Amino acid sequence: MKQQEIELKLAAMANPLALYDHPSIVRYSKEPPKTIDLHTTYYDTSAYDLLNTGVALRIRESDEGLVQTIKTVGKENLGMQLRTEWHKPIGAQEIDLSIVDDPGLQKALMTIATDKEIVPLFTTQFSRTIWDLAPTDKIHIEVVLDQGEICADNTCIPIQEIELELCQGKPVFLFEVAADLALQMPIAVDPYSKAWKGYQLHQAVHAGRRYQAPAIDAAQSPEWFLHQAAQLRQQGE
């Protein structure tokens, strides 16, 4: 199954449990939040051929079973991430690169799989809480809180992030929701995906050096997010 993903990833700069009591979360949630535990393994060659081709390959395990996902690096616009991704439910930890329907990309992936060994590099394990927000019948945004860790070998780093994913409506609404969240809790745009952080951790571990967490801006004000929203409106987004 192919999907287009539009999301705004935010670093929770303090206790993110404030989301549970946030007025807008409480008011606009379609139903009580649900929490699931996720364990994900990311795969690549030892030389990072998939990464260098511009994709991330993972197999995620939850109570609902195993799902393989291939994600493109995608495009960024004012901190939003726009990606193409392909999903496939699977019965075992077996990789299937044929799910990509882009002929050029599929050929590149199959060449890598033929010439190189694709192996597990790092894992993520975290608790995910999901709120479905519907402020109007034309807006649907999924608010996701992830808390856990990324591990390569025996070295782990924390995950504490919020994702706003657009399910219905215009991208500008993501920044308006972020501005609302920022009224109650310190947040900042986090441009680094879990996969990116995992690769950085894997490289550090195998080079025998200490992992250096990427720098993230200080907490951004509600006004900053509203300014980004205004820019998107000018772009027609």
C-alpha positions in Angstrom: 0.0 0.0 0.0 1.4 3.4 -1.0 0.8 6.5 1.0 1.8 10.2 1.0 2.7 11.4 4.5 2.6 15.0 5.6 3.8 15.6 9.2 5.3 18.1 11.5 7.7 16.5 14.0 8.2 18.3 17.3 10.7 17.8 20.1 9.0 17.8 23.5 11.4 20.0 25.5 9.9 19.1 28.9 7.3 16.7 30.3 5.1 15.8 27.3 2.4 14.4 29.6 0.8 17.9 29.5 -0.7 16.7 26.2 -3.2 14.6 28.1 -4.8 17.7 29.8 -4.2 20.2 27.0 -7.6 22.1 26.4 -7.6 21.6 22.7 -6.6 18.0 22.9 -9.5 17.4 25.3 -12.0 19.5 23.4 -11.3 18.2 19.8 -10.4 14.6 20.3 -12.9 12.3 18.6 -12.4 9.6 21.2 -10.1 8.8 24.2 -6.4 8.4 23.3 -5.0 5.0 22.6 -1.6 3.7 23.5 0.3 1.0 21.8 3.8 -0.4 22.2 6.0 -0.6 19.0 9.2 -2.4 18.3 10.9 -1.6 15.0 14.0 -2.9 13.3 15.7 -0.9 10.6 17.7 -2.6 7.8 20.4 -1.6 5.4 23.7 -2.9 4.1 26.9 -2.3 6.2 27.8 0.5 3.7 24.4 2.2 4.1 23.4 1.6 0.4 19.7 2.0 1.1 20.3 5.3 3.0 22.5 6.5 0.1 19.7 5.7 -2.3 17.3 7.9 -0.2 15.1 5.3 1.5 14.7 3.9 5.0 13.6 0.2 5.4 12.0 -1.0 8.5 9.9 -3.8 9.9 7.6 -2.8 12.8 6.1 -5.2 15.3 2.9 -4.4 17.3 0.0 -6.3 18.8 -1.5 -6.2 15.2 1.5 -8.1 13.7 4.4 -7.2 11.5 4.4 -4.4 8.9 7.3 -3.7 6.5 7.7 0.0 5.5 9.9 1.7 2.9 10.1 5.5 3.2 11.7 8.0 0.9 13.7 10.8 2.4 11.1 13.2 1.0 10.9 17.0 0.9 10.9 19.6 3.7 8.8 22.8 3.7 9.1 25.1 6.8 9.8 22.1 9.0 7.1 19.9 7.6 8.1 16.5 6.1 6.4 15.3 2.9 7.3 11.6 2.2 6.2 8.7 0.0 6.0 5.4 1.8 5.0 1.9 1.0 3.5 -0.6 3.6 3.0 -4.3 3.5 1.7 -6.6 6.3 4.1 -9.6 6.5 4.1 -12.9 8.4 7.8 -13.0 9.3 10.9 -10.8 9.3 11.4 -11.2 5.6 12.1 -8.2 3.4 10.1 -7.6 0.2 11.5 -4.7 -1.9 9.0 -5.3 -4.7 6.3 -3.3 -3.0 7.9 0.0 -4.3 6.0 1.0 -7.5 8.5 3.5 -8.7 10.3 1.6 -11.5 13.6 3.5 -11.1 13.7 3.2 -7.3 12.6 -0.4 -7.4 15.4 -1.3 -9.8 18.0 0.5 -7.6 16.7 -1.4 -4.5 16.7 -4.8 -6.2 20.3 -4.2 -7.5 21.4 -3.5 -3.9 19.6 -6.6 -2.6 21.3 -8.7 -5.3 24.8 -7.4 -4.8 24.8 -6.8 -1.0 23.5 -8.3 2.2 20.8 -6.3 3.9 21.0 -6.7 7.7 19.4 -5.3 10.8 21.3 -2.2 12.0 19.4 -0.7 14.9 16.0 -0.8 16.7 13.5 1.5 18.2 11.2 0.6 21.0 8.7 3.0 22.3 5.2 3.6 23.6 2.9 5.6 21.2 -0.1 7.5 22.4 -2.5 8.7 19.6 -5.2 11.4 19.7 -7.5 11.9 16.7 -8.3 15.6 16.5 -11.2 16.9 14.4 -11.7 20.7 15.1 -14.1 20.8 12.1 -15.5 18.3 9.7 -12.9 19.4 7.2 -9.8 19.0 9.5 -8.5 15.8 10.9 -5.0 15.7 12.5 -3.4 12.8 14.3 -1.4 13.9 17.4 1.2 11.3 18.3 3.4 11.1 21.4 6.3 8.7 21.2 8.4 7.9 24.3 11.1 5.2 24.4 14.6 4.6 22.9 16.7 3.9 19.9 19.3 1.2 20.3 22.4 0.1 18.3 24.1 -2.9 19.8 24.0 -2.2 23.5 23.9 1.6 23.3 20.6 3.4 23.5 19.4 7.0 23.3 16.0 8.4 24.3 12.9 9.2 22.2 10.6 11.9 23.4 8.8 13.5 20.5 5.4 14.6 19.2 4.2 14.2 15.6 1.4 16.0 14.0 0.2 14.1 11.0 -2.3 15.5 8.5 -5.1 13.2 7.7 -7.5 15.7 6.2 -7.2 19.4 5.5 -4.4 21.8 4.6 -0.8 21.6 5.9 -1.2 25.1 7.4 -3.4 23.5 10.1 -0.4 21.6 11.5 1.3 24.8 12.4 -1.9 26.2 13.9 -2.2 23.1 16.1 1.5 23.4 17.1 0.9 27.1 18.0 -1.9 26.0 20.3 0.2 23.3 21.9 3.0 25.8 22.4 0.7 27.8 24.6 0.9 25.1 27.3 4.2 23.3 26.8 7.7 24.0 25.4 8.1 22.4 21.9 10.4 22.9 18.9 10.5 21.6 15.4 12.6 18.5 15.2 14.0 17.9 11.7 15.6 14.6 12.6 13.6 11.4 12.1 14.1 8.3 14.2 15.8 6.6 11.3 18.3 9.5 11.0 19.1 9.4 14.7 19.4 5.6 14.5 21.9 5.8 11.6 23.9 8.5 13.5 24.0 6.2 16.6 25.0 3.2 14.6 27.9 5.1 13.0 29.1 6.3 16.3 28.9 2.9 18.0 30.8 1.2 15.1 33.4 3.9 15.0 34.0 3.6 18.7 33.0 7.1 19.5 30.4 8.8 21.7 27.1 9.6 20.1 26.5 13.3 19.8 22.8 14.3 19.9 21.9 16.8 17.2 21.3 20.4 18.2 17.6 21.4 18.3 16.4 25.0 18.6 15.2 26.3 21.9 11.4 26.1 22.4 9.5 28.1 19.8 6.8 30.5 20.7 3.1 30.2 19.6 3.8 33.3 17.5 6.6 31.6 15.7 4.4 28.7 14.6 1.7 31.2 13.5 4.2 33.0 11.4 5.1 29.7 9.7 1.3 29.2 9.1 1.1 32.6 7.5 3.9 31.7 5.2 2.2 28.5 4.2 -1.0 30.5 3.4 1.0 32.7 1.1 2.2 29.6 -0.7 -1.4 28.4 -1.0 -0.8 25.5 1.3 
